[in-house]
Structure formats: structure tokens, C-alpha cells
Amino acid sequence: MCSGRIDPPTVAKAFKKGLDGLMIVGCHFGDCHYITGNVQAKIKIDMTRRLLKYLGVSEERLGFQQCSSGEAAVFVKLVTEFDEKIRSLGPIGGGEDTLQAPEIFKKLKTAESVLAGEKMRWVIGKQTEFLESGNKYGEIFTEHEFNRALDMVIVEETEVQEILGQLNEGARSVKDLAQALAIPSEKVFRHITALNRKNITRLEKVSGRTPLYEIVPQEV
């Protein structure tokens, strides 16, 4: 199966279940039977690694390499080197990770939700187009510009998913969410307003003078 079939949320889910390292090995650029499958695989892995690093997981735990089916010695070398690297890092939540268990697994649950979201999937699908032919206005992005925009999306989507995670446990006020997640109240309010417009969250009640928000139950 083509390496381009790798689904980023599955990568986060694997780490959430305790995987210490994951390396994707695809064919060389220009040799993909599906033309650009390996290019898409690298884009997905690079974005996933960027998100994991932001959440406190060492980017060394997720690798992307290339070799052909006729390069057995190269494959053995790649796997051996990656195995040695992961053994030196130790179990996830240690080594160069900036978070430890159980906090790191909570963050990985957030990562799974972020990567499964429409916005991240849209960004993944648009990278090549934006870098080569530009957006609908013909504006071509440099890699630096695109990565800067991607980092902003990662921060925003992470905050949204963390807010939803809190609301899954019950109705909360903007102030409570801001304190629990260490996000400025004005940003929390902006996210809640956007979620309300999408009918993902709603005002549950007003306690005293404080609005409490909840997740809108989904119809089965």
C-alpha cells in the first residue's frame, strides 16, 4: 500500500496507545506508482511532526525515510538507525519529550482530534498547490510563509480541541476554561463564539451573571 495512504490521526493514536517511535518508509520521489503518493506522505508526516513537537513530543520519534524495494541494505540501515535513536530516547514521556505521562497522553488525544479536523486536512491537501501554483488569487507562498501559517493553524486548532475536551466533562464558563487551559479569556471567548456559530457549542445557562457553555448533543 502506498505511503500516501498514511492517515495522520492514526499516527497520533498510535503514540497515544504508548508507541515510542514510528518511521514511515516510502519509495523515492519520482518513483511512486501512484505518482505523488510519497510526496503526500512526506507532507502529512512533516505536519504531524510539527504538531507533536508543539504539544511536547520529541519530533525524533516520528521519522520519514525513502528507499526502493531493491535496496534491502539501505532499508536495514534505516531501521537499525531509527531503532537505536528511539532506544536512546526511551519510552514516550521521557528523553527529549517536554511532557511526561499522563499529561503527554492527554495531549496526544488532542493531537488525534486536531489531525482529524477539517482544517488540518484542508491544509495538508493544499500545501503543494499553495507552494507551486498559489491560492485562488495567484499568490504563491514560500515554504517559510506556509509553515508560519501552519503553525498558527496548529495553535488555533489545538486550543479549540482542548476547549471541547473540557466541555465534554460538563458546562464551563469562559473564565473557567481560560484558567484550566492557560489560554487568555479573550481567545477562549473568540473560540466559543465561533463554535456557537457552527452549532458545536451553545449557551447552557447563566449562573448568577456568568454564562456557561456546553457541547450541542449530536443527533444519532
C-alpha positions in Angstrom: 0.0 0.0 0.0 1.2 3.5 -0.9 2.8 5.5 1.9 0.5 8.3 0.9 -2.4 6.3 2.5 -1.0 7.1 5.9 -3.6 8.9 8.0 -2.2 11.5 10.4 -4.8 10.9 13.2 -3.8 7.2 13.2 -0.2 8.3 13.9 -1.3 10.3 16.9 -3.5 7.4 18.0 -0.6 5.0 17.9 1.6 7.3 20.1 -1.4 7.8 22.4 -1.5 4.0 22.9 2.1 4.0 24.0 4.1 3.7 20.8 7.6 5.0 21.4 8.6 5.7 17.8 7.2 5.4 14.3 9.1 5.5 11.0 7.3 5.7 7.6 9.4 4.3 4.7 8.2 5.2 1.2 9.6 5.0 -2.3 11.9 7.7 -3.7 10.4 10.8 -5.2 9.7 10.3 -8.9 9.3 6.5 -8.4 5.8 6.4 -6.9 3.4 4.0 -8.7 0.7 6.5 -7.6 2.7 9.5 -9.0 2.6 11.8 -5.9 1.7 9.4 -3.1 5.1 9.6 -1.4 5.0 13.4 -1.7 1.7 13.5 0.1 3.1 11.1 2.7 6.0 13.4 3.5 3.7 16.4 3.8 1.5 14.5 6.2 4.4 13.3 8.3 6.1 16.7 8.4 2.8 18.4 9.6 2.2 15.7 12.1 5.7 16.0 13.5 5.3 19.8 13.7 2.1 19.4 15.8 3.6 16.7 18.0 6.6 19.0 18.7 4.3 21.8 19.7 2.4 19.5 22.1 5.7 18.3 23.8 6.6 15.1 21.9 10.1 14.9 20.5 10.0 15.2 16.7 12.7 12.5 16.6 10.0 9.9 17.5 8.4 10.2 14.1 10.5 9.6 11.0 10.1 9.6 7.3 12.7 7.9 5.0 12.8 6.6 1.5 14.2 3.6 -0.3 13.3 1.3 -3.1 12.2 -2.4 -2.9 15.7 -3.3 -4.3 17.6 -1.5 -1.5 17.5 -4.1 1.2 20.8 -3.0 2.8 19.5 0.6 2.8 16.3 -0.5 4.5 18.1 -2.4 7.2 20.4 0.6 7.8 17.4 3.0 8.1 15.5 0.7 10.5 18.6 0.0 12.6 19.5 3.7 13.0 15.9 4.6 13.9 15.7 1.7 16.4 18.9 2.9 18.1 17.6 6.5 18.2 14.3 5.5 19.8 16.0 3.3 22.3 18.2 6.3 23.3 15.1 8.4 23.8 13.4 5.7 25.9 9.7 5.3 26.4 7.4 8.1 25.3 7.2 10.8 28.0 10.9 10.7 28.6 14.1 11.6 26.7 13.6 14.9 24.8 9.8 15.0 25.3 8.9 18.1 27.3 5.8 16.4 28.9 5.5 13.2 30.9 2.7 10.7 31.4 -0.2 11.1 31.9 -0.1 14.6 30.6 1.6 13.6 27.3 -1.2 11.1 26.5 -3.9 13.8 27.1 -2.0 16.0 24.6 -1.8 13.1 22.1 -5.6 12.7 22.4 -5.8 16.4 21.5 -3.4 15.8 18.6 -5.6 13.0 17.2 -8.6 15.3 17.2 -6.7 18.2 15.6 -5.3 16.0 12.8 -8.8 14.5 12.1 -10.3 18.0 11.8 -11.4 19.5 8.5 -9.0 22.5 8.7 -5.8 20.4 9.1 -6.9 18.0 6.3 -7.6 21.0 4.1 -4.1 22.5 4.9 -2.5 19.1 4.1 -4.3 18.9 0.8 -3.4 22.5 -0.2 0.3 22.7 0.6 1.6 21.6 -2.8 -0.9 23.9 -4.6 0.0 26.9 -2.5 3.7 26.4 -2.9 3.7 25.8 -6.6 0.7 27.4 -8.3 -0.6 29.7 -5.5 -4.0 30.4 -3.9 -7.1 31.5 -5.8 -5.6 35.0 -6.1 -2.5 33.6 -7.7 -0.3 34.3 -4.7 2.5 31.8 -4.3 3.7 31.0 -0.8 7.3 30.5 0.2 7.9 27.4 2.4 8.6 29.8 5.3 5.3 31.6 4.8 3.4 28.4 4.6 5.0 27.0 7.7 4.3 30.2 9.6 0.6 29.9 8.6 0.6 26.2 9.5 1.9 27.0 13.0 -0.9 29.4 13.5 -3.4 26.8 12.5 -1.9 24.3 14.8 -2.1 26.7 17.8 -5.7 27.6 17.0 -6.9 24.1 16.4 -5.2 22.8 19.5 -6.9 25.4 21.6 -10.3 24.6 20.1 -9.9 20.9 20.7 -8.7 21.5 24.3 -11.8 23.6 24.9 -14.0 20.9 23.5 -12.2 18.4 25.7 -13.1 20.4 28.8 -16.7 20.9 27.7 -17.0 17.1 27.2 -16.8 16.9 31.0 -19.6 19.4 31.6 -20.6 23.0 31.1 -17.9 25.6 31.7 -17.6 29.4 31.7 -15.1 31.3 29.6 -13.2 32.1 32.8 -13.0 28.5 33.9 -11.8 27.4 30.5 -9.2 30.1 30.4 -7.8 29.1 33.8 -7.9 25.4 33.1 -6.1 25.7 29.8 -3.9 28.7 30.4 -5.4 30.5 27.4 -6.3 34.2 27.6 -10.0 34.7 28.2 -10.4 36.8 25.1 -9.1 33.9 22.9 -11.4 31.4 24.7 -14.4 33.7 24.1 -13.4 34.1 20.4 -13.2 30.3 20.0 -16.5 29.8 21.8 -18.2 32.4 19.6 -17.0 30.6 16.5 -18.1 27.2 17.9 -21.5 28.6 18.7 -21.9 29.9 15.2 -21.2 26.4 13.9 -23.7 24.9 16.4 -21.0 22.8 18.0 -21.4 24.5 21.4 -24.2 26.6 22.9 -25.2 28.6 26.0 -26.3 26.1 28.6 -27.4 28.6 31.2 -26.4 31.7 33.1 -25.3 31.1 36.6 -25.6 34.4 38.5 -24.1 36.6 35.9 -21.8 34.1 34.3 -22.7 32.3 31.0 -22.0 28.6 31.0 -21.4 26.8 27.7 -21.9 23.2 26.7 -21.4 20.9 23.7 -24.5 20.6 21.5 -25.6 16.9 21.6 -25.3 15.2 18.2 -28.3 13.6 16.7 -27.9 9.8 16.2 
